[in-house]
Amino acid sequence: MPGSRDQQEPLPPMPTDWRRALAVVAHPDDLEYGGAAAVADWTDGGREVVYVLATRGEAGIDTLAPAECAPVREAEQRAGAAAVGVSRVEFLDHRDGVVEYGPDLRRDIAAAIRRHRPELVVTLNHRDTWGGEGGGGAWNSPDHQAVGRAVLDAAADAGNRWIFPELLAEQGLEPWNGVRWVAVTGTTTPTHAADAGPGMERAVRSLMEHKAYLAALTDQDPEEYVRGFLTGYAQQAAARFGGRPAVLFEVFPR
């Protein structure tokens, strides 16, 4: 497709000249399905990473009512984050399954960016499908679309004092213009890659912490399922990263 990278073109490594990252996604487990290996390597290097979840994933397990499911999935997310060196996890409490793109979501994410003042912001595929700019592939969750698009916009909103002025007036959150990149994982149009090798074992442990979710998702042995999924995608990406297993990102400079 015009404007798309050749699928075999080598990818440069992710930027490393930063100290703080904020990862903003829709649901518990969104970061664990591919991004956690990179996060583990970043925290090993002394970088600070904070997770922000738009929902508590309360509509994600058919056999658990939302009121019962939410605390289970919150606890699993905190454990999964801890496995890759992330100690701070926040929830915005939008309703799972019906997250709406709009000013309320942008404001909540902009507030998180102002609170944590990251240089790098990470989110999940914001496009309609998992097939990239040219379409095709499975349809993406509307929550992923809404949150990903809101993150891209909120990175700019956070630095503009006249957008959501209540963040300063009511919460004392000064504008933050320090976001240098927004990096989207789960993309089929990557521009950069991160080495998945050093963090892969912790990434496997991180996703395996989502015990209740995995039990409802598959009858396969959890470790076999998780290891196969994560290493499979990392190995596919290796062809574009010097033969090294990788996590792929589409990076939008700010």
C-alpha positions as CSV (number, residue, x, y, z in Angstrom):
1,M,0.0,0.0,0.0
2,P,1.3,3.5,-0.7
3,G,2.9,5.0,2.4
4,S,3.3,1.6,4.1
5,R,6.7,0.2,5.0
6,D,7.9,-2.9,3.2
7,Q,7.0,-5.8,5.4
8,Q,10.6,-7.1,5.3
9,E,12.4,-3.7,5.7
10,P,14.6,-3.8,8.8
11,L,13.3,-1.8,11.7
12,P,15.4,0.6,13.9
13,P,15.4,0.0,17.7
14,M,13.1,2.0,20.0
15,P,14.4,5.3,21.4
16,T,16.3,4.8,24.6
17,D,17.0,8.4,25.7
18,W,14.1,8.7,28.1
19,R,13.4,8.0,31.8
20,R,9.6,7.8,32.3
21,A,6.9,6.0,30.3
22,L,3.2,5.8,30.7
23,A,1.3,2.9,29.2
24,V,-2.4,3.5,28.6
25,V,-4.7,0.7,27.4
26,A,-8.3,-0.3,27.7
27,H,-8.3,-3.6,29.6
28,P,-6.3,-5.8,32.0
29,D,-4.1,-8.1,29.8
30,D,-3.8,-5.7,26.9
31,L,-0.2,-4.9,27.7
32,E,0.6,-8.5,28.5
33,Y,-0.3,-9.7,25.0
34,G,3.0,-8.6,23.5
35,G,4.2,-5.4,25.1
36,A,5.4,-6.7,28.5
37,A,8.7,-8.1,27.2
38,A,9.7,-4.6,26.3
39,V,8.5,-3.2,29.6
40,A,10.6,-5.7,31.5
41,D,13.7,-4.7,29.7
42,W,12.9,-1.0,30.2
43,T,12.4,-1.3,34.0
44,D,15.6,-3.5,34.2
45,G,17.4,-0.5,32.7
46,G,16.2,1.8,35.5
47,R,13.4,3.4,33.7
48,E,10.0,4.1,35.3
49,V,6.9,2.7,33.7
50,V,3.3,3.4,35.0
51,Y,0.2,1.5,33.8
52,V,-3.1,3.2,33.3
53,L,-6.2,1.1,32.4
54,A,-9.4,2.7,31.1
55,T,-11.5,-0.1,32.5
56,R,-11.2,-3.0,35.0
57,G,-12.1,-5.5,32.4
58,E,-15.3,-6.4,34.2
59,A,-17.1,-7.6,31.1
60,G,-14.3,-9.9,30.0
61,I,-15.3,-13.2,31.6
62,D,-18.7,-14.6,30.7
63,T,-19.0,-16.8,33.8
64,L,-18.4,-13.8,36.2
65,A,-20.8,-11.0,36.7
66,P,-19.1,-7.6,36.4
67,A,-19.2,-6.7,40.1
68,E,-17.4,-10.0,40.9
69,C,-15.1,-9.9,37.9
70,A,-13.7,-6.4,38.3
71,P,-11.7,-7.0,41.5
72,V,-10.4,-10.3,40.2
73,R,-9.1,-8.7,37.0
74,E,-7.7,-5.7,38.9
75,A,-5.7,-8.0,41.1
76,E,-4.5,-10.0,38.1
77,Q,-3.4,-6.8,36.4
78,R,-1.4,-5.6,39.4
79,A,0.3,-9.0,39.7
80,G,1.1,-9.0,36.0
81,A,2.5,-5.5,36.2
82,A,4.7,-6.4,39.1
83,A,6.2,-9.4,37.2
84,V,7.8,-6.9,34.8
85,G,8.8,-4.3,37.3
86,V,5.8,-2.0,37.3
87,S,4.6,-1.0,40.7
88,R,2.1,1.7,39.9
89,V,-1.2,0.7,38.2
90,E,-4.2,3.0,37.9
91,F,-7.8,2.5,36.7
92,L,-9.9,5.2,35.1
93,D,-13.2,3.3,35.7
94,H,-14.7,3.7,32.3
95,R,-17.2,0.9,31.6
96,D,-15.7,-2.1,29.9
97,G,-17.1,-2.9,26.5
98,V,-18.6,0.5,25.8
99,V,-15.7,2.9,26.2
100,E,-16.5,6.0,24.2
101,Y,-14.0,8.1,22.4
102,G,-14.6,11.8,23.3
103,P,-13.7,14.7,25.6
104,D,-14.2,12.7,28.8
105,L,-11.8,10.0,27.9
106,R,-9.3,12.5,26.4
107,R,-9.5,14.5,29.6
108,D,-8.9,11.5,31.9
109,I,-5.9,10.4,29.9
110,A,-4.5,13.9,29.6
111,A,-4.8,14.1,33.4
112,A,-2.8,10.9,33.8
113,I,-0.1,12.3,31.4
114,R,0.1,15.5,33.5
115,R,0.3,13.5,36.7
116,H,3.1,11.2,35.6
117,R,4.9,13.5,33.1
118,P,6.2,10.8,30.7
119,E,8.5,11.2,27.8
120,L,7.2,8.0,26.1
121,V,3.5,7.0,26.0
122,V,2.5,3.5,25.0
123,T,-0.8,2.3,23.8
124,L,-2.5,-0.5,21.8
125,N,-3.6,-0.7,18.2
126,H,-6.1,2.1,17.6
127,R,-7.2,1.1,14.1
128,D,-10.4,-0.5,13.0
129,T,-8.8,-3.9,12.3
130,W,-5.7,-5.9,13.1
131,G,-4.8,-5.7,9.4
132,G,-3.1,-2.3,9.4
133,E,-3.7,0.8,7.3
134,G,-4.8,-1.2,4.3
135,G,-7.6,-2.9,6.3
136,G,-8.3,-6.6,6.4
137,G,-7.7,-8.9,9.4
138,A,-9.9,-9.3,12.4
139,W,-12.1,-6.4,13.6
140,N,-10.5,-4.6,16.5
141,S,-12.3,-4.1,19.9
142,P,-14.1,-0.7,20.0
143,D,-12.5,-0.2,23.4
144,H,-9.1,-0.6,21.9
145,Q,-9.9,1.8,19.1
146,A,-11.4,4.5,21.4
147,V,-8.5,4.3,24.0
148,G,-5.8,4.2,21.4
149,R,-7.1,7.2,19.5
150,A,-7.7,9.1,22.7
151,V,-4.1,8.5,23.8
152,L,-2.8,9.9,20.6
153,D,-4.9,13.1,21.1
154,A,-4.4,13.4,24.8
155,A,-0.6,13.5,24.4
156,A,-1.2,16.9,22.8
157,D,-4.1,17.9,25.1
158,A,-1.8,17.4,28.1
159,G,0.4,20.2,27.0
160,N,-2.3,22.8,26.2
161,R,-3.5,24.8,29.2
162,W,-6.6,25.9,27.4
163,I,-7.9,22.4,26.7
164,F,-9.4,21.0,29.8
165,P,-8.4,24.0,32.0
166,E,-10.2,22.3,34.9
167,L,-7.2,20.0,35.2
168,L,-5.2,22.9,36.5
169,A,-8.0,24.8,38.2
170,E,-9.5,21.8,40.1
171,Q,-6.7,19.2,40.3
172,G,-3.6,21.4,40.2
173,L,-2.2,19.5,37.2
174,E,0.2,21.8,35.3
175,P,0.4,21.3,31.5
176,W,3.0,18.8,30.4
177,N,4.6,19.2,26.9
178,G,7.3,16.6,27.6
179,V,5.8,13.7,25.6
180,R,8.3,13.0,22.8
181,W,6.7,9.8,21.3
182,V,3.5,7.8,21.4
183,A,4.3,4.2,20.6
184,V,1.5,1.8,19.5
185,T,2.0,-1.9,20.0
186,G,-0.1,-4.7,18.4
187,T,0.4,-2.9,15.1
188,T,0.9,-4.4,11.6
189,T,2.5,-1.2,10.4
190,P,5.5,-0.9,12.7
191,T,8.3,1.6,12.5
192,H,10.5,0.4,15.4
193,A,11.3,-2.7,17.4
194,A,12.4,-3.5,20.9
195,D,14.4,-6.6,21.9
196,A,12.0,-9.1,23.4
197,G,14.7,-11.6,24.5
198,P,15.8,-10.3,27.9
199,G,12.3,-9.8,29.1
200,M,10.5,-12.7,27.6
201,E,10.5,-15.0,30.6
202,R,9.0,-12.2,32.8
203,A,6.5,-11.4,30.0
204,V,5.4,-15.0,30.1
205,R,4.9,-14.8,33.9
206,S,3.1,-11.5,33.5
207,L,0.5,-12.9,31.2
208,M,0.2,-16.0,33.3
209,E,-0.9,-13.9,36.2
210,H,-4.2,-13.4,34.4
211,K,-5.3,-16.8,35.7
212,A,-9.1,-16.4,35.7
213,Y,-9.1,-14.7,32.3
214,L,-6.9,-17.5,30.7
215,A,-9.1,-20.2,32.3
216,A,-12.1,-18.8,30.6
217,L,-10.3,-18.1,27.4
218,T,-8.7,-21.5,26.6
219,D,-8.7,-25.1,27.6
220,Q,-5.1,-25.4,26.6
221,D,-2.4,-25.6,29.3
222,P,-1.9,-21.9,30.4
223,E,1.8,-21.9,30.2
224,E,1.8,-23.7,26.8
225,Y,-0.7,-21.2,25.5
226,V,1.0,-18.1,26.8
227,R,4.5,-19.2,25.8
228,G,3.5,-20.2,22.4
229,F,1.6,-17.0,21.8
230,L,4.3,-14.6,23.0
231,T,7.3,-16.4,21.6
232,G,5.5,-17.0,18.3
233,Y,4.9,-13.3,17.7
234,A,8.4,-12.3,18.9
235,Q,10.0,-14.8,16.5
236,Q,7.9,-13.6,13.6
237,A,9.1,-10.1,14.3
238,A,12.8,-11.3,14.4
239,A,13.1,-11.2,10.6
240,R,12.9,-7.4,10.8
241,F,15.2,-6.9,13.8
242,G,18.4,-8.7,12.9
243,G,17.1,-12.1,13.8
244,R,16.4,-11.2,17.4
245,P,12.9,-11.8,18.9
246,A,11.2,-8.4,19.1
247,V,8.2,-6.4,20.2
248,L,7.0,-4.2,17.3
249,F,5.9,-0.6,17.8
250,E,4.5,2.1,15.5
251,V,6.1,5.3,16.8
252,F,4.4,8.7,16.4
253,P,6.9,11.5,17.2
254,R,5.5,14.5,19.1
